[in-house]
Amino acid sequence: MSHWHFSIYGTYKQIDSVQNDKPYDYTLAATLTVMLFLRIPNQVCVSFENSHGWFTVVGTIIGAVGFGYLTYITYKIQKEQEQ
């Protein structure tokens, strides 16, 4: 399964959550985290051929960590809302 499958699924779940008044669904952030991590090996391979490619590797890692943290925060709020 390619990385874009994750983003499509996450987007679908987010739309469904908003339409059903569940704004604290962490699925989109989680799938974007996975999608970004799956891109890293390809970006590393490209970076060996073009040294400027390492900027995209670092940017992707930062983005994945950011979405990972967003996943954690959203999940935490969702659980608090359910109580």
Gaussian input, Z-matrix of N, CA and C with variables (Angstrom, degrees):
# hf/3-21g

backbone

0 1
 N
 C     1     B1
 C     2     B2     1     A1
 N     3     B3     2     A2     1     D1
 C     4     B4     3     A3     2     D2
 C     5     B5     4     A4     3     D3
 N     6     B6     5     A5     4     D4
 C     7     B7     6     A6     5     D5
 C     8     B8     7     A7     6     D6
 N     9     B9     8     A8     7     D7
 C    10    B10     9     A9     8     D8
 C    11    B11    10    A10     9     D9
 N    12    B12    11    A11    10    D10
 C    13    B13    12    A12    11    D11
 C    14    B14    13    A13    12    D12
 N    15    B15    14    A14    13    D13
 C    16    B16    15    A15    14    D14
 C    17    B17    16    A16    15    D15
 N    18    B18    17    A17    16    D16
 C    19    B19    18    A18    17    D17
 C    20    B20    19    A19    18    D18
 N    21    B21    20    A20    19    D19
 C    22    B22    21    A21    20    D20
 C    23    B23    22    A22    21    D21
 N    24    B24    23    A23    22    D22
 C    25    B25    24    A24    23    D23
 C    26    B26    25    A25    24    D24
 N    27    B27    26    A26    25    D25
 C    28    B28    27    A27    26    D26
 C    29    B29    28    A28    27    D27
 N    30    B30    29    A29    28    D28
 C    31    B31    30    A30    29    D29
 C    32    B32    31    A31    30    D30
 N    33    B33    32    A32    31    D31
 C    34    B34    33    A33    32    D32
 C    35    B35    34    A34    33    D33
 N    36    B36    35    A35    34    D34
 C    37    B37    36    A36    35    D35
 C    38    B38    37    A37    36    D36
 N    39    B39    38    A38    37    D37
 C    40    B40    39    A39    38    D38
 C    41    B41    40    A40    39    D39
 N    42    B42    41    A41    40    D40
 C    43    B43    42    A42    41    D41
 C    44    B44    43    A43    42    D42
 N    45    B45    44    A44    43    D43
 C    46    B46    45    A45    44    D44
 C    47    B47    46    A46    45    D45
 N    48    B48    47    A47    46    D46
 C    49    B49    48    A48    47    D47
 C    50    B50    49    A49    48    D48
 N    51    B51    50    A50    49    D49
 C    52    B52    51    A51    50    D50
 C    53    B53    52    A52    51    D51
 N    54    B54    53    A53    52    D52
 C    55    B55    54    A54    53    D53
 C    56    B56    55    A55    54    D54
 N    57    B57    56    A56    55    D55
 C    58    B58    57    A57    56    D56
 C    59    B59    58    A58    57    D57
 N    60    B60    59    A59    58    D58
 C    61    B61    60    A60    59    D59
 C    62    B62    61    A61    60    D60
 N    63    B63    62    A62    61    D61
 C    64    B64    63    A63    62    D62
 C    65    B65    64    A64    63    D63
 N    66    B66    65    A65    64    D64
 C    67    B67    66    A66    65    D65
 C    68    B68    67    A67    66    D66
 N    69    B69    68    A68    67    D67
 C    70    B70    69    A69    68    D68
 C    71    B71    70    A70    69    D69
 N    72    B72    71    A71    70    D70
 C    73    B73    72    A72    71    D71
 C    74    B74    73    A73    72    D72
 N    75    B75    74    A74    73    D73
 C    76    B76    75    A75    74    D74
 C    77    B77    76    A76    75    D75
 N    78    B78    77    A77    76    D76
 C    79    B79    78    A78    77    D77
 C    80    B80    79    A79    78    D78
 N    81    B81    80    A80    79    D79
 C    82    B82    81    A81    80    D80
 C    83    B83    82    A82    81    D81
 N    84    B84    83    A83    82    D82
 C    85    B85    84    A84    83    D83
 C    86    B86    85    A85    84    D84
 N    87    B87    86    A86    85    D85
 C    88    B88    87    A87    86    D86
 C    89    B89    88    A88    87    D87
 N    90    B90    89    A89    88    D88
 C    91    B91    90    A90    89    D89
 C    92    B92    91    A91    90    D90
 N    93    B93    92    A92    91    D91
 C    94    B94    93    A93    92    D92
 C    95    B95    94    A94    93    D93
 N    96    B96    95    A95    94    D94
 C    97    B97    96    A96    95    D95
 C    98    B98    97    A97    96    D96
 N    99    B99    98    A98    97    D97
 C   100   B100    99    A99    98    D98
 C   101   B101   100   A100    99    D99
 N   102   B102   101   A101   100   D100
 C   103   B103   102   A102   101   D101
 C   104   B104   103   A103   102   D102
 N   105   B105   104   A104   103   D103
 C   106   B106   105   A105   104   D104
 C   107   B107   106   A106   105   D105
 N   108   B108   107   A107   106   D106
 C   109   B109   108   A108   107   D107
 C   110   B110   109   A109   108   D108
 N   111   B111   110   A110   109   D109
 C   112   B112   111   A111   110   D110
 C   113   B113   112   A112   111   D111
 N   114   B114   113   A113   112   D112
 C   115   B115   114   A114   113   D113
 C   116   B116   115   A115   114   D114
 N   117   B117   116   A116   115   D115
 C   118   B118   117   A117   116   D116
 C   119   B119   118   A118   117   D117
 N   120   B120   119   A119   118   D118
 C   121   B121   120   A120   119   D119
 C   122   B122   121   A121   120   D120
 N   123   B123   122   A122   121   D121
 C   124   B124   123   A123   122   D122
 C   125   B125   124   A124   123   D123
 N   126   B126   125   A125   124   D124
 C   127   B127   126   A126   125   D125
 C   128   B128   127   A127   126   D126
 N   129   B129   128   A128   127   D127
 C   130   B130   129   A129   128   D128
 C   131   B131   130   A130   129   D129
 N   132   B132   131   A131   130   D130
 C   133   B133   132   A132   131   D131
 C   134   B134   133   A133   132   D132
 N   135   B135   134   A134   133   D133
 C   136   B136   135   A135   134   D134
 C   137   B137   136   A136   135   D135
 N   138   B138   137   A137   136   D136
 C   139   B139   138   A138   137   D137
 C   140   B140   139   A139   138   D138
 N   141   B141   140   A140   139   D139
 C   142   B142   141   A141   140   D140
 C   143   B143   142   A142   141   D141
 N   144   B144   143   A143   142   D142
 C   145   B145   144   A144   143   D143
 C   146   B146   145   A145   144   D144
 N   147   B147   146   A146   145   D145
 C   148   B148   147   A147   146   D146
 C   149   B149   148   A148   147   D147
 N   150   B150   149   A149   148   D148
 C   151   B151   150   A150   149   D149
 C   152   B152   151   A151   150   D150
 N   153   B153   152   A152   151   D151
 C   154   B154   153   A153   152   D152
 C   155   B155   154   A154   153   D153
 N   156   B156   155   A155   154   D154
 C   157   B157   156   A156   155   D155
 C   158   B158   157   A157   156   D156
 N   159   B159   158   A158   157   D157
 C   160   B160   159   A159   158   D158
 C   161   B161   160   A160   159   D159
 N   162   B162   161   A161   160   D160
 C   163   B163   162   A162   161   D161
 C   164   B164   163   A163   162   D162
 N   165   B165   164   A164   163   D163
 C   166   B166   165   A165   164   D164
 C   167   B167   166   A166   165   D165
 N   168   B168   167   A167   166   D166
 C   169   B169   168   A168   167   D167
 C   170   B170   169   A169   168   D168
 N   171   B171   170   A170   169   D169
 C   172   B172   171   A171   170   D170
 C   173   B173   172   A172   171   D171
 N   174   B174   173   A173   172   D172
 C   175   B175   174   A174   173   D173
 C   176   B176   175   A175   174   D174
 N   177   B177   176   A176   175   D175
 C   178   B178   177   A177   176   D176
 C   179   B179   178   A178   177   D177
 N   180   B180   179   A179   178   D178
 C   181   B181   180   A180   179   D179
 C   182   B182   181   A181   180   D180
 N   183   B183   182   A182   181   D181
 C   184   B184   183   A183   182   D182
 C   185   B185   184   A184   183   D183
 N   186   B186   185   A185   184   D184
 C   187   B187   186   A186   185   D185
 C   188   B188   187   A187   186   D186
 N   189   B189   188   A188   187   D187
 C   190   B190   189   A189   188   D188
 C   191   B191   190   A190   189   D189
 N   192   B192   191   A191   190   D190
 C   193   B193   192   A192   191   D191
 C   194   B194   193   A193   192   D192
 N   195   B195   194   A194   193   D193
 C   196   B196   195   A195   194   D194
 C   197   B197   196   A196   195   D195
 N   198   B198   197   A197   196   D196
 C   199   B199   198   A198   197   D197
 C   200   B200   199   A199   198   D198
 N   201   B201   200   A200   199   D199
 C   202   B202   201   A201   200   D200
 C   203   B203   202   A202   201   D201
 N   204   B204   203   A203   202   D202
 C   205   B205   204   A204   203   D203
 C   206   B206   205   A205   204   D204
 N   207   B207   206   A206   205   D205
 C   208   B208   207   A207   206   D206
 C   209   B209   208   A208   207   D207
 N   210   B210   209   A209   208   D208
 C   211   B211   210   A210   209   D209
 C   212   B212   211   A211   210   D210
 N   213   B213   212   A212   211   D211
 C   214   B214   213   A213   212   D212
 C   215   B215   214   A214   213   D213
 N   216   B216   215   A215   214   D214
 C   217   B217   216   A216   215   D215
 C   218   B218   217   A217   216   D216
 N   219   B219   218   A218   217   D217
 C   220   B220   219   A219   218   D218
 C   221   B221   220   A220   219   D219
 N   222   B222   221   A221   220   D220
 C   223   B223   222   A222   221   D221
 C   224   B224   223   A223   222   D222
 N   225   B225   224   A224   223   D223
 C   226   B226   225   A225   224   D224
 C   227   B227   226   A226   225   D225
 N   228   B228   227   A227   226   D226
 C   229   B229   228   A228   227   D227
 C   230   B230   229   A229   228   D228
 N   231   B231   230   A230   229   D229
 C   232   B232   231   A231   230   D230
 C   233   B233   232   A232   231   D231
 N   234   B234   233   A233   232   D232
 C   235   B235   234   A234   233   D233
 C   236   B236   235   A235   234   D234
 N   237   B237   236   A236   235   D235
 C   238   B238   237   A237   236   D236
 C   239   B239   238   A238   237   D237
 N   240   B240   239   A239   238   D238
 C   241   B241   240   A240   239   D239
 C   242   B242   241   A241   240   D240
 N   243   B243   242   A242   241   D241
 C   244   B244   243   A243   242   D242
 C   245   B245   244   A244   243   D243
 N   246   B246   245   A245   244   D244
 C   247   B247   246   A246   245   D245
 C   248   B248   247   A247   246   D246

   B1=1.4525
   B2=1.5334
   B3=1.2982
   B4=1.4594
   B5=1.5229
   B6=1.3300
   B7=1.4673
   B8=1.5266
   B9=1.3095
   B10=1.4669
   B11=1.5240
   B12=1.3307
   B13=1.4653
   B14=1.5240
   B15=1.3251
   B16=1.4567
   B17=1.5266
   B18=1.3172
   B19=1.4685
   B20=1.5219
   B21=1.3201
   B22=1.4653
   B23=1.5227
   B24=1.3282
   B25=1.4597
   B26=1.5281
   B27=1.3238
   B28=1.4654
   B29=1.5166
   B30=1.3215
   B31=1.4608
   B32=1.5266
   B33=1.3237
   B34=1.4639
   B35=1.5292
   B36=1.3367
   B37=1.4638
   B38=1.5203
   B39=1.3410
   B40=1.4643
   B41=1.5254
   B42=1.3164
   B43=1.4692
   B44=1.5204
   B45=1.3225
   B46=1.4585
   B47=1.5269
   B48=1.3144
   B49=1.4659
   B50=1.5211
   B51=1.3103
   B52=1.4607
   B53=1.5341
   B54=1.3214
   B55=1.4608
   B56=1.5264
   B57=1.3253
   B58=1.4608
   B59=1.5219
   B60=1.3298
   B61=1.4644
   B62=1.5326
   B63=1.3300
   B64=1.4616
   B65=1.5380
   B66=1.3259
   B67=1.4627
   B68=1.5257
   B69=1.3249
   B70=1.4607
   B71=1.5256
   B72=1.3138
   B73=1.4574
   B74=1.5271
   B75=1.2991
   B76=1.4636
   B77=1.5332
   B78=1.3213
   B79=1.4588
   B80=1.5243
   B81=1.3301
   B82=1.4630
   B83=1.5222
   B84=1.3142
   B85=1.4661
   B86=1.5272
   B87=1.3253
   B88=1.4656
   B89=1.5259
   B90=1.3359
   B91=1.4604
   B92=1.5230
   B93=1.3226
   B94=1.4644
   B95=1.5306
   B96=1.3190
   B97=1.4657
   B98=1.5257
   B99=1.3267
   B100=1.4686
   B101=1.5228
   B102=1.3334
   B103=1.4594
   B104=1.5312
   B105=1.3292
   B106=1.4578
   B107=1.5315
   B108=1.3267
   B109=1.4624
   B110=1.5263
   B111=1.3305
   B112=1.4630
   B113=1.5313
   B114=1.3059
   B115=1.4763
   B116=1.5241
   B117=1.3113
   B118=1.4646
   B119=1.5360
   B120=1.3381
   B121=1.4731
   B122=1.5286
   B123=1.3260
   B124=1.4581
   B125=1.5249
   B126=1.3255
   B127=1.4592
   B128=1.5220
   B129=1.3170
   B130=1.4646
   B131=1.5287
   B132=1.3348
   B133=1.4681
   B134=1.5251
   B135=1.3151
   B136=1.4642
   B137=1.5242
   B138=1.3246
   B139=1.4660
   B140=1.5231
   B141=1.3205
   B142=1.4654
   B143=1.5255
   B144=1.3205
   B145=1.4597
   B146=1.5220
   B147=1.3341
   B148=1.4584
   B149=1.5231
   B150=1.3136
   B151=1.4643
   B152=1.5287
   B153=1.3216
   B154=1.4685
   B155=1.5335
   B156=1.3160
   B157=1.4462
   B158=1.5185
   B159=1.3314
   B160=1.4693
   B161=1.5204
   B162=1.3277
   B163=1.4696
   B164=1.5297
   B165=1.3328
   B166=1.4614
   B167=1.5211
   B168=1.3251
   B169=1.4666
   B170=1.5226
   B171=1.3236
   B172=1.4673
   B173=1.5300
   B174=1.3150
   B175=1.4628
   B176=1.5188
   B177=1.3288
   B178=1.4581
   B179=1.5261
   B180=1.3227
   B181=1.4694
   B182=1.5288
   B183=1.3157
   B184=1.4696
   B185=1.5324
   B186=1.3202
   B187=1.4610
   B188=1.5192
   B189=1.3291
   B190=1.4642
   B191=1.5214
   B192=1.3176
   B193=1.4680
   B194=1.5314
   B195=1.3238
   B196=1.4661
   B197=1.5183
   B198=1.3420
   B199=1.4621
   B200=1.5265
   B201=1.3323
   B202=1.4581
   B203=1.5166
   B204=1.3256
   B205=1.4643
   B206=1.5313
   B207=1.3233
   B208=1.4628
   B209=1.5282
   B210=1.3290
   B211=1.4598
   B212=1.5139
   B213=1.3167
   B214=1.4661
   B215=1.5315
   B216=1.3220
   B217=1.4688
   B218=1.5341
   B219=1.3185
   B220=1.4601
   B221=1.5308
   B222=1.3266
   B223=1.4633
   B224=1.5257
   B225=1.3165
   B226=1.4741
   B227=1.5326
   B228=1.3322
   B229=1.4699
   B230=1.5223
   B231=1.3406
   B232=1.4657
   B233=1.5196
   B234=1.3101
   B235=1.4730
   B236=1.5193
   B237=1.3304
   B238=1.4591
   B239=1.5230
   B240=1.3245
   B241=1.4662
   B242=1.5241
   B243=1.3331
   B244=1.4634
   B245=1.5240
   B246=1.3209
   B247=1.4668
   B248=1.4978
   A1=107.95
   A2=116.79
   A3=120.12
   A4=111.21
   A5=114.93
   A6=119.98
   A7=113.08
   A8=119.00
   A9=119.24
   A10=112.08
   A11=118.04
   A12=119.87
   A13=110.67
   A14=116.00
   A15=120.13
   A16=111.11
   A17=116.38
   A18=118.48
   A19=111.60
   A20=118.20
   A21=120.57
   A22=110.01
   A23=117.34
   A24=120.77
   A25=110.53
   A26=117.59
   A27=121.26
   A28=112.23
   A29=116.64
   A30=120.72
   A31=110.58
   A32=116.69
   A33=120.67
   A34=110.80
   A35=117.47
   A36=121.14
   A37=111.51
   A38=117.23
   A39=120.10
   A40=110.43
   A41=117.44
   A42=121.09
   A43=110.01
   A44=116.89
   A45=121.39
   A46=110.99
   A47=117.55
   A48=121.55
   A49=111.81
   A50=116.85
   A51=120.51
   A52=109.88
   A53=116.71
   A54=119.88
   A55=112.29
   A56=116.99
   A57=121.25
   A58=112.50
   A59=116.52
   A60=123.53
   A61=112.72
   A62=115.86
   A63=122.25
   A64=107.93
   A65=117.82
   A66=120.33
   A67=114.56
   A68=118.35
   A69=119.40
   A70=112.30
   A71=116.58
   A72=120.42
   A73=108.37
   A74=116.45
   A75=122.52
   A76=113.03
   A77=117.89
   A78=121.48
   A79=113.04
   A80=118.39
   A81=120.47
   A82=110.87
   A83=117.31
   A84=119.81
   A85=110.90
   A86=117.10
   A87=120.49
   A88=111.38
   A89=116.76
   A90=118.78
   A91=111.73
   A92=117.47
   A93=119.63
   A94=110.52
   A95=117.15
   A96=120.77
   A97=110.12
   A98=116.55
   A99=120.90
   A100=110.33
   A101=116.61
   A102=120.60
   A103=111.45
   A104=116.50
   A105=119.48
   A106=111.87
   A107=117.24
   A108=119.25
   A109=111.62
   A110=117.76
   A111=120.35
   A112=112.66
   A113=117.09
   A114=121.02
   A115=112.69
   A116=117.18
   A117=120.82
   A118=113.39
   A119=121.00
   A120=118.81
   A121=113.54
   A122=116.89
   A123=120.01
   A124=111.26
   A125=116.50
   A126=119.88
   A127=111.37
   A128=117.47
   A129=120.62
   A130=109.67
   A131=116.84
   A132=119.98
   A133=111.59
   A134=116.88
   A135=121.19
   A136=110.39
   A137=116.89
   A138=121.38
   A139=112.25
   A140=117.77
   A141=120.09
   A142=111.25
   A143=116.93
   A144=121.26
   A145=112.69
   A146=116.20
   A147=121.03
   A148=107.82
   A149=116.78
   A150=120.47
   A151=113.39
   A152=117.50
   A153=119.47
   A154=111.77
   A155=117.02
   A156=121.24
   A157=113.48
   A158=116.53
   A159=118.91
   A160=111.43
   A161=117.14
   A162=119.31
   A163=110.42
   A164=116.96
   A165=119.35
   A166=111.36
   A167=117.06
   A168=119.67
   A169=110.02
   A170=116.29
   A171=120.41
   A172=110.28
   A173=117.68
   A174=121.30
   A175=112.21
   A176=116.68
   A177=120.52
   A178=110.95
   A179=116.78
   A180=120.32
   A181=110.19
   A182=117.04
   A183=120.78
   A184=110.07
   A185=117.02
   A186=121.03
   A187=112.04
   A188=117.14
   A189=120.94
   A190=111.03
   A191=116.70
   A192=119.95
   A193=109.96
   A194=116.88
   A195=121.17
   A196=112.04
   A197=117.04
   A198=120.08
   A199=111.18
   A200=117.06
   A201=119.99
   A202=111.55
   A203=116.10
   A204=120.22
   A205=110.34
   A206=116.85
   A207=121.09
   A208=110.76
   A209=117.09
   A210=121.33
   A211=110.69
   A212=116.42
   A213=121.62
   A214=111.55
   A215=116.40
   A216=120.76
   A217=110.28
   A218=117.03
   A219=121.03
   A220=110.77
   A221=116.75
   A222=120.99
   A223=110.58
   A224=116.20
   A225=121.47
   A226=110.33
   A227=117.71
   A228=121.74
   A229=110.67
   A230=116.76
   A231=120.49
   A232=110.33
   A233=117.09
   A234=120.75
   A235=111.55
   A236=117.79
   A237=121.34
   A238=111.40
   A239=117.50
   A240=122.34
   A241=111.42
   A242=116.82
   A243=121.33
   A244=111.87
   A245=118.10
   A246=121.15
   A247=112.39
   D1=132.40
   D2=-178.54
   D3=-84.50
   D4=167.90
   D5=-174.95
   D6=-64.59
   D7=-27.02
   D8=-178.00
   D9=-73.11
   D10=-21.44
   D11=174.60
   D12=-61.18
   D13=-38.26
   D14=179.83
   D15=-65.16
   D16=-43.45
   D17=-178.41
   D18=-68.50
   D19=-35.89
   D20=177.65
   D21=-65.12
   D22=-45.27
   D23=179.03
   D24=-62.66
   D25=-44.84
   D26=179.73
   D27=-61.91
   D28=-40.92
   D29=178.46
   D30=-65.01
   D31=-43.36
   D32=177.31
   D33=-58.71
   D34=-47.01
   D35=-179.47
   D36=-63.40
   D37=-37.42
   D38=-179.97
   D39=-67.14
   D40=-43.03
   D41=177.40
   D42=-61.41
   D43=-45.24
   D44=178.69
   D45=-61.23
   D46=-40.86
   D47=-179.96
   D48=-65.23
   D49=-42.83
   D50=-179.73
   D51=-66.36
   D52=-42.10
   D53=179.95
   D54=-65.98
   D55=-26.96
   D56=-179.14
   D57=-103.10
   D58=21.75
   D59=175.85
   D60=56.34
   D61=44.67
   D62=175.36
   D63=-125.48
   D64=73.28
   D65=-172.06
   D66=-70.77
   D67=-11.20
   D68=-175.77
   D69=-104.12
   D70=40.16
   D71=175.48
   D72=-82.73
   D73=126.48
   D74=-176.10
   D75=-89.93
   D76=0.68
   D77=-173.08
   D78=-60.67
   D79=-44.38
   D80=-177.61
   D81=-62.28
   D82=-47.23
   D83=179.64
   D84=-62.64
   D85=-39.16
   D86=-179.86
   D87=-66.29
   D88=-43.27
   D89=-179.35
   D90=-69.52
   D91=-33.51
   D92=176.40
   D93=-68.19
   D94=-34.93
   D95=175.69
   D96=-61.24
   D97=-48.57
   D98=179.37
   D99=-62.16
   D100=-44.89
   D101=-179.40
   D102=-57.68
   D103=-44.95
   D104=-179.33
   D105=-66.32
   D106=-41.23
   D107=178.14
   D108=-64.30
   D109=-33.75
   D110=178.32
   D111=-69.24
   D112=-21.04
   D113=179.41
   D114=-79.89
   D115=-22.30
   D116=-172.10
   D117=-59.01
   D118=-46.47
   D119=-179.38
   D120=-56.73
   D121=-42.65
   D122=178.49
   D123=-64.03
   D124=-40.93
   D125=-179.95
   D126=-66.83
   D127=-35.15
   D128=177.64
   D129=-64.64
   D130=-43.35
   D131=178.03
   D132=-59.22
   D133=-43.88
   D134=178.46
   D135=-64.76
   D136=-35.78
   D137=-177.71
   D138=-65.89
   D139=-27.09
   D140=176.92
   D141=-68.35
   D142=-23.32
   D143=178.50
   D144=-93.52
   D145=-29.03
   D146=-179.24
   D147=-136.07
   D148=113.52
   D149=-173.21
   D150=-62.36
   D151=-24.06
   D152=177.91
   D153=-69.30
   D154=-15.74
   D155=179.18
   D156=-64.53
   D157=-20.40
   D158=179.80
   D159=-66.78
   D160=-24.48
   D161=175.51
   D162=-63.13
   D163=-39.54
   D164=178.90
   D165=-70.33
   D166=-34.57
   D167=176.95
   D168=-61.89
   D169=-48.93
   D170=179.90
   D171=-63.31
   D172=-43.25
   D173=178.99
   D174=-62.33
   D175=-39.29
   D176=178.60
   D177=-66.97
   D178=-40.83
   D179=177.72
   D180=-62.93
   D181=-44.26
   D182=178.51
   D183=-62.00
   D184=-43.83
   D185=178.47
   D186=-62.74
   D187=-42.47
   D188=179.81
   D189=-64.96
   D190=-41.81
   D191=177.82
   D192=-64.22
   D193=-41.47
   D194=178.02
   D195=-61.20
   D196=-46.55
   D197=177.76
   D198=-67.50
   D199=-33.21
   D200=175.90
   D201=-62.91
   D202=-42.58
   D203=177.78
   D204=-65.86
   D205=-40.90
   D206=176.77
   D207=-60.87
   D208=-38.69
   D209=175.75
   D210=-59.11
   D211=-47.39
   D212=-179.77
   D213=-60.66
   D214=-48.32
   D215=-178.22
   D216=-63.70
   D217=-44.79
   D218=-179.08
   D219=-64.26
   D220=-42.63
   D221=177.67
   D222=-61.14
   D223=-43.33
   D224=179.87
   D225=-61.19
   D226=-46.39
   D227=179.20
   D228=-64.73
   D229=-40.18
   D230=179.09
   D231=-59.25
   D232=-44.83
   D233=179.90
   D234=-65.72
   D235=-37.55
   D236=176.76
   D237=-65.35
   D238=-38.02
   D239=179.63
   D240=-67.44
   D241=-31.46
   D242=-178.23
   D243=-74.81
   D244=-19.53
   D245=-177.19
   D246=-81.35

